[in-house]
């Protein structure tokens, strides 16, 4: 006579595969140190970061097996924040160029600490 426990048992194979993928993505993330600094490097770093977080949330936090409504409630706020951060970064260049156009190059001196301004002059 066997007593079945309530709940669902996930195969260990899934966890080992995700662990291997996390190891691979981490190695790729660390390899970005050999790329010259710039937009491509930061894009790769952010992509690998999101991939690792997605694997951890999906498998190790068991979100993959949850209902769509719960997944939406957990994932919608970070996605909306990323959209808002993207919109702010797009507008930041416009705001900076407008300030320089209106106030002139003196705007750059205001951003420096007093000690650095004294050294520069």
DOVOKE-704921 format. One line per field, with one value per atom (N, C-alpha, C): residue number from 1; residue in three letters; atom name; x, y, z. Coordinates in Angstrom, 3 decimals, m for minus. Atoms other than C-alpha are relative to their C-alpha. Layout:
<sites>
num <- [NUM; ...] .
residu <- [ALA; ...] .
atome <- [CA; ...] .
u <- [X; ...] .
v <- [Y; ...] .
w <- [Z; ...] .
</sites>
This chain:
<sites>
num <- [1; 1; 1; 2; 2; 2; 3; 3; 3; 4; 4; 4; 5; 5; 5; 6; 6; 6; 7; 7; 7; 8; 8; 8; 9; 9; 9; 10; 10; 10; 11; 11; 11; 12; 12; 12; 13; 13; 13; 14; 14; 14; 15; 15; 15; 16; 16; 16; 17; 17; 17; 18; 18; 18; 19; 19; 19; 20; 20; 20; 21; 21; 21; 22; 22; 22; 23; 23; 23; 24; 24; 24; 25; 25; 25; 26; 26; 26; 27; 27; 27; 28; 28; 28; 29; 29; 29; 30; 30; 30; 31; 31; 31; 32; 32; 32; 33; 33; 33; 34; 34; 34; 35; 35; 35; 36; 36; 36; 37; 37; 37; 38; 38; 38; 39; 39; 39; 40; 40; 40; 41; 41; 41; 42; 42; 42; 43; 43; 43; 44; 44; 44; 45; 45; 45; 46; 46; 46; 47; 47; 47; 48; 48; 48; 49; 49; 49; 50; 50; 50; 51; 51; 51; 52; 52; 52; 53; 53; 53; 54; 54; 54; 55; 55; 55; 56; 56; 56; 57; 57; 57; 58; 58; 58; 59; 59; 59; 60; 60; 60; 61; 61; 61; 62; 62; 62; 63; 63; 63; 64; 64; 64; 65; 65; 65; 66; 66; 66; 67; 67; 67; 68; 68; 68; 69; 69; 69; 70; 70; 70; 71; 71; 71; 72; 72; 72; 73; 73; 73; 74; 74; 74; 75; 75; 75; 76; 76; 76; 77; 77; 77; 78; 78; 78; 79; 79; 79; 80; 80; 80; 81; 81; 81; 82; 82; 82; 83; 83; 83; 84; 84; 84; 85; 85; 85; 86; 86; 86; 87; 87; 87; 88; 88; 88; 89; 89; 89; 90; 90; 90; 91; 91; 91; 92; 92; 92; 93; 93; 93; 94; 94; 94; 95; 95; 95; 96; 96; 96; 97; 97; 97; 98; 98; 98; 99; 99; 99; 100; 100; 100; 101; 101; 101; 102; 102; 102; 103; 103; 103; 104; 104; 104; 105; 105; 105; 106; 106; 106; 107; 107; 107; 108; 108; 108; 109; 109; 109; 110; 110; 110; 111; 111; 111; 112; 112; 112; 113; 113; 113; 114; 114; 114; 115; 115; 115; 116; 116; 116; 117; 117; 117; 118; 118; 118; 119; 119; 119; 120; 120; 120; 121; 121; 121] .
residu <- [UNK; UNK; UNK; UNK; UNK; UNK; UNK; UNK; UNK; UNK; UNK; UNK; UNK; UNK; UNK; UNK; UNK; UNK; UNK; UNK; UNK; UNK; UNK; UNK; UNK; UNK; UNK; UNK; UNK; UNK; UNK; UNK; UNK; UNK; UNK; UNK; UNK; UNK; UNK; UNK; UNK; UNK; UNK; UNK; UNK; UNK; UNK; UNK; UNK; UNK; UNK; UNK; UNK; UNK; UNK; UNK; UNK; UNK; UNK; UNK; UNK; UNK; UNK; UNK; UNK; UNK; UNK; UNK; UNK; UNK; UNK; UNK; UNK; UNK; UNK; UNK; UNK; UNK; UNK; UNK; UNK; UNK; UNK; UNK; UNK; UNK; UNK; UNK; UNK; UNK; UNK; UNK; UNK; UNK; UNK; UNK; UNK; UNK; UNK; UNK; UNK; UNK; UNK; UNK; UNK; UNK; UNK; UNK; UNK; UNK; UNK; UNK; UNK; UNK; UNK; UNK; UNK; UNK; UNK; UNK; UNK; UNK; UNK; UNK; UNK; UNK; UNK; UNK; UNK; UNK; UNK; UNK; UNK; UNK; UNK; UNK; UNK; UNK; UNK; UNK; UNK; UNK; UNK; UNK; UNK; UNK; UNK; UNK; UNK; UNK; UNK; UNK; UNK; UNK; UNK; UNK; UNK; UNK; UNK; UNK; UNK; UNK; UNK; UNK; UNK; UNK; UNK; UNK; UNK; UNK; UNK; UNK; UNK; UNK; UNK; UNK; UNK; UNK; UNK; UNK; UNK; UNK; UNK; UNK; UNK; UNK; UNK; UNK; UNK; UNK; UNK; UNK; UNK; UNK; UNK; UNK; UNK; UNK; UNK; UNK; UNK; UNK; UNK; UNK; UNK; UNK; UNK; UNK; UNK; UNK; UNK; UNK; UNK; UNK; UNK; UNK; UNK; UNK; UNK; UNK; UNK; UNK; UNK; UNK; UNK; UNK; UNK; UNK; UNK; UNK; UNK; UNK; UNK; UNK; UNK; UNK; UNK; UNK; UNK; UNK; UNK; UNK; UNK; UNK; UNK; UNK; UNK; UNK; UNK; UNK; UNK; UNK; UNK; UNK; UNK; UNK; UNK; UNK; UNK; UNK; UNK; UNK; UNK; UNK; UNK; UNK; UNK; UNK; UNK; UNK; UNK; UNK; UNK; UNK; UNK; UNK; UNK; UNK; UNK; UNK; UNK; UNK; UNK; UNK; UNK; UNK; UNK; UNK; UNK; UNK; UNK; UNK; UNK; UNK; UNK; UNK; UNK; UNK; UNK; UNK; UNK; UNK; UNK; UNK; UNK; UNK; UNK; UNK; UNK; UNK; UNK; UNK; UNK; UNK; UNK; UNK; UNK; UNK; UNK; UNK; UNK; UNK; UNK; UNK; UNK; UNK; UNK; UNK; UNK; UNK; UNK; UNK; UNK; UNK; UNK; UNK; UNK; UNK; UNK; UNK; UNK; UNK; UNK; UNK; UNK; UNK; UNK; UNK; UNK; UNK; UNK; UNK; UNK; UNK; UNK; UNK; UNK; UNK; UNK; UNK; UNK; UNK; UNK] .
atome <- [N; CA; C; N; CA; C; N; CA; C; N; CA; C; N; CA; C; N; CA; C; N; CA; C; N; CA; C; N; CA; C; N; CA; C; N; CA; C; N; CA; C; N; CA; C; N; CA; C; N; CA; C; N; CA; C; N; CA; C; N; CA; C; N; CA; C; N; CA; C; N; CA; C; N; CA; C; N; CA; C; N; CA; C; N; CA; C; N; CA; C; N; CA; C; N; CA; C; N; CA; C; N; CA; C; N; CA; C; N; CA; C; N; CA; C; N; CA; C; N; CA; C; N; CA; C; N; CA; C; N; CA; C; N; CA; C; N; CA; C; N; CA; C; N; CA; C; N; CA; C; N; CA; C; N; CA; C; N; CA; C; N; CA; C; N; CA; C; N; CA; C; N; CA; C; N; CA; C; N; CA; C; N; CA; C; N; CA; C; N; CA; C; N; CA; C; N; CA; C; N; CA; C; N; CA; C; N; CA; C; N; CA; C; N; CA; C; N; CA; C; N; CA; C; N; CA; C; N; CA; C; N; CA; C; N; CA; C; N; CA; C; N; CA; C; N; CA; C; N; CA; C; N; CA; C; N; CA; C; N; CA; C; N; CA; C; N; CA; C; N; CA; C; N; CA; C; N; CA; C; N; CA; C; N; CA; C; N; CA; C; N; CA; C; N; CA; C; N; CA; C; N; CA; C; N; CA; C; N; CA; C; N; CA; C; N; CA; C; N; CA; C; N; CA; C; N; CA; C; N; CA; C; N; CA; C; N; CA; C; N; CA; C; N; CA; C; N; CA; C; N; CA; C; N; CA; C; N; CA; C; N; CA; C; N; CA; C; N; CA; C; N; CA; C; N; CA; C; N; CA; C; N; CA; C; N; CA; C; N; CA; C; N; CA; C; N; CA; C; N; CA; C; N; CA; C; N; CA; C; N; CA; C; N; CA; C; N; CA; C; N; CA; C] .
u <- [0.844; 0.000; 0.894; m0.797; 1.543; m0.867; 0.699; 0.542; 0.600; m0.476; 0.748; m0.086; m0.018; 1.753; m0.650; 0.588; m0.230; 1.100; m0.973; 1.604; 0.614; m0.601; 3.694; 1.503; m1.441; 7.215; 0.600; m0.654; 9.400; 1.251; m1.193; 12.129; 1.276; m1.277; 15.658; 0.722; m0.636; 16.706; m0.218; 0.309; 14.978; 0.927; m0.854; 16.936; 1.462; m1.386; 20.245; 0.244; m0.135; 19.651; 0.043; 0.014; 18.790; 1.271; m1.259; 21.819; 1.129; m1.001; 23.981; m0.142; 0.229; 22.367; 0.427; m0.445; 22.958; 1.522; m1.462; 26.605; 0.516; m0.410; 26.918; m0.230; 0.307; 25.200; 0.903; m0.929; 27.357; 1.390; m1.308; 30.502; m0.001; 0.104; 29.306; m0.038; 0.074; 28.518; 1.373; m1.355; 32.021; 0.917; m0.854; 33.526; m0.194; 0.183; 32.093; 1.070; m1.087; 35.024; 1.079; m1.012; 37.173; m0.453; 0.530; 34.936; 0.286; m0.226; 35.771; m1.246; 1.131; 33.611; m0.859; 0.893; 30.561; m1.396; 1.406; 26.943; m0.165; 0.116; 27.461; 0.272; m0.348; 29.093; m1.133; 1.061; 26.357; m1.291; 1.170; 23.655; 0.124; m0.222; 25.174; m0.109; 0.073; 25.552; m1.452; 1.410; 21.902; m0.788; 0.682; 20.732; 0.282; m0.347; 22.630; m0.616; 0.608; 21.345; m1.482; 1.427; 17.731; m0.214; 0.113; 18.265; 0.182; m0.228; 19.691; m1.162; 1.140; 16.907; m1.231; 1.142; 14.326; 0.068; m0.162; 15.741; m0.274; 0.169; 15.831; m1.463; 1.402; 12.303; m0.873; 0.851; 10.836; 0.120; m0.173; 12.339; 0.181; m0.295; 13.771; m1.050; 1.094; 10.906; m1.352; 1.180; 8.411; m1.052; 0.973; 6.776; m0.430; 0.337; 6.811; m1.258; 1.137; 4.172; m1.194; 1.111; 1.936; m0.998; 1.025; m1.200; 0.450; m0.373; m0.965; m0.268; 0.345; m2.659; 1.082; m1.048; m0.029; 1.297; m1.201; 2.771; m0.118; 0.223; 1.261; 0.136; m0.074; 0.948; 1.451; m1.393; 4.595; 0.877; m0.904; 6.145; m0.400; 0.431; 4.054; 0.680; m0.659; 5.492; 1.449; m1.365; 9.165; 0.054; 0.020; 8.312; m0.415; 0.421; 6.470; 1.102; m1.118; 9.417; 1.094; m1.002; 11.793; m0.439; 0.512; 9.571; 0.157; m0.132; 9.511; 1.462; m1.428; 13.298; 0.487; m0.360; 13.689; m0.486; 0.529; 11.443; 0.782; m0.795; 13.403; 1.374; m1.327; 16.703; m0.071; 0.176; 15.353; m0.132; 0.230; 14.232; 1.184; m1.118; 17.414; 0.916; m0.859; 19.406; m0.634; 0.707; 16.747; 0.084; m0.042; 16.678; 1.393; m1.375; 20.472; 0.340; m0.316; 20.768; m0.782; 0.784; 17.980; 0.631; m0.650; 19.748; 1.273; m1.237; 23.042; m0.326; 0.397; 21.290; m0.491; 0.580; 19.475; 0.997; m0.902; 22.099; 1.434; m1.365; 25.246; 0.852; m0.924; 28.306; 0.189; m0.156; 28.122; m0.705; 0.728; 25.793; 0.964; m0.954; 28.762; 0.708; m0.688; 30.454; m0.880; 0.902; 27.370; m0.015; 0.065; 27.525; 1.249; m1.243; 31.087; 0.003; m0.155; 31.869; 0.888; m0.738; 33.403; 1.506; m1.449; 36.864; 0.506; m0.418; 37.006; m0.062; 0.095; 35.835; 1.205; m1.158; 38.654; 1.268; m1.173; 41.253; m0.028; 0.129; 39.892; 0.297; m0.230; 40.131; 1.359] .
v <- [m1.174; 0.000; 1.244; m1.208; 3.292; 1.230; m1.248; 6.678; 1.072; m1.072; 9.412; 1.325; m1.313; 12.792; 1.013; m1.031; 15.779; 0.928; m0.909; 18.190; m0.597; 0.399; 17.948; m0.102; 0.207; 16.591; 0.292; m0.327; 18.146; m0.862; 0.833; 16.020; 0.798; m0.646; 16.811; 0.438; m0.326; 16.922; 1.470; m1.402; 20.309; 0.932; m0.846; 21.815; m0.070; 0.139; 20.435; 0.721; m0.712; 21.798; 1.505; m1.444; 25.248; 0.414; m0.304; 25.125; 0.119; m0.069; 24.397; 1.256; m1.225; 27.240; 1.235; m1.123; 29.607; 0.095; 0.011; 28.551; 0.553; m0.468; 29.159; 1.505; m1.427; 32.558; 0.827; m0.713; 33.578; 0.094; m0.029; 32.621; 1.016; m0.998; 34.682; 1.416; m1.315; 37.556; 0.471; m0.364; 37.490; 0.247; m0.205; 37.296; 1.376; m1.356; 40.738; 0.959; m0.851; 42.146; 0.195; m0.102; 41.547; 0.848; m0.853; 43.683; 1.452; m1.418; 47.367; 0.616; m0.667; 49.646; 0.677; m0.624; 50.864; m0.589; 0.398; 50.259; m1.506; 1.441; 46.693; m0.789; 0.698; 45.602; 0.105; m0.178; 47.089; m0.680; 0.724; 45.618; m1.482; 1.415; 42.153; m0.263; 0.180; 42.589; 0.000; m0.067; 43.603; m1.193; 1.168; 40.803; m1.252; 1.169; 38.162; 0.086; m0.182; 39.634; m0.373; 0.305; 39.408; m1.492; 1.445; 35.856; m0.796; 0.718; 34.695; 0.190; m0.249; 36.355; m0.752; 0.730; 34.814; m1.487; 1.421; 31.306; m0.272; 0.213; 31.671; 0.136; m0.206; 33.053; m1.114; 0.996; 30.555; m1.376; 1.378; 27.345; m0.115; 0.177; 27.778; 0.631; m0.569; 29.979; m0.558; 0.752; 27.682; 0.847; m0.837; 30.476; m0.641; 0.648; 28.319; m0.846; 0.890; 26.067; 0.703; m0.753; 28.834; 0.431; m0.479; 30.258; 1.297; m1.189; 33.016; 1.277; m1.208; 35.540; 0.326; m0.235; 35.092; 0.443; m0.394; 35.323; 1.457; m1.378; 38.533; 0.996; m0.901; 40.077; 0.197; m0.099; 39.345; 0.686; m0.495; 40.246; 1.340; m1.253; 43.238; 1.238; m1.213; 45.855; 0.182; m0.241; 45.241; 0.360; m0.330; 45.333; 1.457; m1.397; 48.631; 0.943; m0.829; 50.033; 0.092; m0.034; 49.051; 0.907; m0.882; 50.809; 1.460; m1.380; 53.963; 0.447; m0.343; 53.876; 0.245; m0.213; 53.512; 1.340; m1.303; 56.511; 1.151; m1.050; 58.563; 0.128; m0.076; 57.652; 0.627; m0.637; 58.673; 1.508; m1.425; 62.023; 0.710; m0.644; 62.651; 0.732; m0.666; 63.487; 1.303; m1.211; 65.973; 1.058; m0.951; 67.591; 0.595; m0.492; 67.857; 0.969; m0.891; 69.344; 1.305; m1.225; 71.827; 0.896; m0.804; 72.950; 0.648; m0.572; 73.412; 1.108; m1.019; 75.333; 1.270; m1.160; 77.592; 0.691; m0.589; 78.122; 0.123; m0.035; 77.604; m1.055; 1.004; 75.640; 0.128; m0.183; 76.984; m1.096; 1.077; 74.091; m1.078; 1.046; 71.730; 0.324; m0.376; 73.715; m0.209; 0.159; 73.513; m1.432; 1.404; 69.717; m0.449; 0.384; 69.659; 0.432; m0.428; 69.729; 1.233; m1.257; 72.950; m0.234; 0.247; 71.410; m0.246; 0.268; 70.230; 1.272; m1.271; 73.626; 0.893; m0.836; 75.346; m0.493; 0.562; 72.970; 0.326; m0.240; 73.461; 1.451; m1.429; 77.260; 0.364] .
w <- [0.000; 0.000; 0.000; 0.126; m1.121; 0.285; m0.292; 0.205; m0.902; 0.883; m2.381; 0.746; m0.635; m1.100; m0.923; 0.853; m2.309; m0.520; 0.588; m4.548; m1.237; 1.264; m7.633; 0.184; m0.079; m7.911; m1.375; 1.258; m10.611; m0.144; 0.184; m12.152; 0.254; m0.319; m10.998; m1.270; 1.278; m14.661; m0.374; 0.319; m15.099; 0.778; m0.832; m12.209; m0.431; 0.439; m13.475; m1.323; 1.279; m16.983; 0.237; m0.279; m15.616; 0.726; m0.665; m13.330; m1.025; 1.060; m16.372; m0.848; 0.763; m18.310; 0.787; m0.834; m15.392; 0.029; 0.024; m15.318; m1.325; 1.320; m19.078; m0.160; 0.135; m18.979; 0.917; m0.890; m15.984; m0.620; 0.673; m17.910; m1.135; 1.071; m20.869; 0.568; m0.636; m18.538; 0.458; m0.425; m17.060; m1.189; 1.175; m20.554; m0.625; 0.528; m21.318; 0.507; m0.480; m19.322; m1.063; 1.045; m22.408; m1.174; 1.067; m24.638; 0.365; m0.250; m25.024; 0.623; m0.644; m22.965; m1.060; 0.954; m24.789; 0.097; m0.004; m25.628; m0.169; 0.243; m26.901; 1.276; m1.244; m23.624; 1.010; m0.989; m21.439; m0.439; 0.494; m23.661; 0.327; m0.325; m23.230; 1.495; m1.450; m19.467; 0.460; m0.392; m19.105; m0.529; 0.562; m21.400; 0.829; m0.810; m19.417; 1.391; m1.313; m16.155; m0.029; 0.123; m17.337; m0.243; 0.226; m18.612; 1.293; m1.262; m15.290; 0.959; m0.894; m13.319; m0.485; 0.547; m15.657; 0.288; m0.316; m15.220; 1.474; m1.436; m11.445; 0.400; m0.346; m11.198; m0.578; 0.655; m13.661; 0.633; m0.439; m12.325; 1.511; m1.414; m8.848; 0.906; m0.778; m7.645; m0.460; 0.446; m9.428; m0.705; 0.712; m11.457; m1.320; 1.267; m14.580; 0.125; m0.191; m13.094; 0.635; m0.592; m11.736; m1.071; 0.923; m13.293; m0.658; 0.772; m15.870; 0.779; m0.749; m13.574; 1.019; m0.990; m10.854; m0.670; 0.742; m13.388; m0.453; 0.449; m14.769; 1.142; m1.151; m11.320; 0.442; m0.442; m10.531; m1.052; 1.046; m13.904; m0.614; 0.625; m15.030; 0.592; m0.520; m12.588; m0.447; 0.489; m13.511; m1.487; 1.422; m17.222; m0.195; 0.096; m16.777; 0.463; m0.447; m14.811; m1.058; 1.068; m17.609; m1.145; 1.049; m20.136; 0.421; m0.475; m17.995; 0.054; m0.015; m17.505; m1.425; 1.403; m21.278; m0.514; 0.424; m21.881; 0.629; m0.640; m19.350; m0.646; 0.617; m20.976; m1.387; 1.308; m24.373; 0.159; m0.189; m23.016; 0.636; m0.691; m21.027; m0.969; 0.973; m24.145; m0.477; 0.421; m25.244; 1.087; m1.105; m21.812; 0.137; m0.125; m21.662; m1.127; 1.123; m25.140; 0.087; m0.163; m24.378; 1.061; m1.040; m21.182; m0.526; 0.544; m23.013; m0.989; 0.973; m25.790; 0.691; m0.673; m23.345; 0.916; m0.988; m20.630; m0.491; 0.502; m22.681; 0.677; m0.539; m21.642; 1.507; m1.443; m18.055; 0.785; m0.677; m17.225; 0.475; m0.365; m17.121; 1.307; m1.232; m14.320; 1.224; m1.138; m12.100; 0.497; m0.389; m12.085; 0.745; m0.653; m10.728; 1.460; m1.396; m7.002; 0.081; m0.155; m5.668; m0.110; 0.021; m5.196; m1.417; 1.375; m8.809; m0.831; 0.723; m10.097; 0.288; m0.369; m8.186; m0.699; 0.656; m9.679; m1.496; 1.433; m13.207; m0.351; 0.288; m12.935; 0.417] .
</sites>
